[in-house]
Amino acid sequence: MLRMLVCLAALLLGGCASITGTQTQPISVQATQGSQIVSGATCTLSNDAGKWYVRTPGSVAIKKSTADLLVECAKDGVVGQQNVVSKANTNVWGNILVGGVIGYAIDRNSGAGFDYPDAVTVALGGQLGALPGTPLAPGKTGAAPAVATGRWRAVMSCDANRTIPDSKPYNANFIAEVDGNRVMLRRRTKIAEEVMSGTITGESLTLNGLGYRFEKPGVSWVFRIDGVFMGNAKIYNGKGAMLTKAGVVARECTVVMIHTDVPPPAPKSEAPEVAAAPAGAQ
C-alpha cells in the first residue's frame, strides 16, 4: 500500500512539490496613526519560515506557513503590530484527496495549503521597545500551540472491507467540534450514522467511535484512531481501524482533521450501500 502511494505521488508530483497551491504569497502592508495613513514606516513580517521587510505602503512576498504571521511596524519611535492568522484554503482538501497522506504531508510542511489575508493594516501608537518578542527563528521549537476551539472539518479514508468480498475503499467527510480538550466528529447519511470522540492529551488524540445502519441498528462497527496534532496545532493526522463488534479489523483508516470553515469536496464514494454484512461489519 505504501509503495503504491509513493509511486502515485512520484507520478503526480514529479518530485517533492505541492500538488496544488503555491508556497509563497504577496502581502500588502500599510500603517496608520489615528485616521492618517503613514508613509515610510519600516515593517518586519515574520513567521516560523522566515523574516521579510517592507516600507509602507508596500508589498512583499513571504513564505507561507501554518503558523501565524507577526507584522511589526515602526516610524519615528512610534510602533505597532498586527498578528495575522494563517487559514487553510481549498488546496488542502484537494491535495488530501488527490495525493493521499503524501500530498497532505507536503503541504503541511510547505504551507501551500494555507493563506494569510492579502492586505494588513498596522496601527501605530506604542512606544519603541514596548512590543513583545518576535516569533521563534525558523527551525526553533517552543511550547506546543494550543488546539483551537471551534469548528473543524475532517476526512476519513478507509481501504476495502476485509470481511466483505469485492468491497471497495471509500472516503467520508465529518463535521468536527473542539471544545477545550474534548473532540467530537460526526457524520450522518441516508443509511448510517458515525460518531467519534476523544480527549486531547498534549499533542495526541485517540478517537473512539461507533457506527450503525438505520435499517439494522444492531449491526454496528467501532473505530479506534490514534494520532497527533501538527502544523502549529491546526492539523490532526490519525491512523487506525474500523472493527466489527467481534473485534475483527474490517478496514484500515486514516483521519485528517483541519481547523477550517472550508468544507472538503463531497466524496466520490462513501460506505458502499450494500446489505448489512455478516459479523457486524460495514
Secondary structure, DSSP 8 states (H G I E B T S, - for coil): -HHHHHHHHHHHHSSSS-SSS-SEEEEEEEEEETTEEESS-EEEEEETTEEEEEESSEEEEEE--SS-EEEEEEETTEEEEEEE--EE-HHHHHHHHHHHHHHHHHHHHH-TTEE--SEEEEE--EETT-S------TT---S------EEEEEEEEE---TTSTT---EEEEEEEEEETTEEEEEEE-SSEEEEEEEEEETTEEEEEEEEEESS-TTSEEEEEEEEEEETTTTEEEEEEEEEETTS-EEEEEEEEEES-SS-----S--S------GGG--
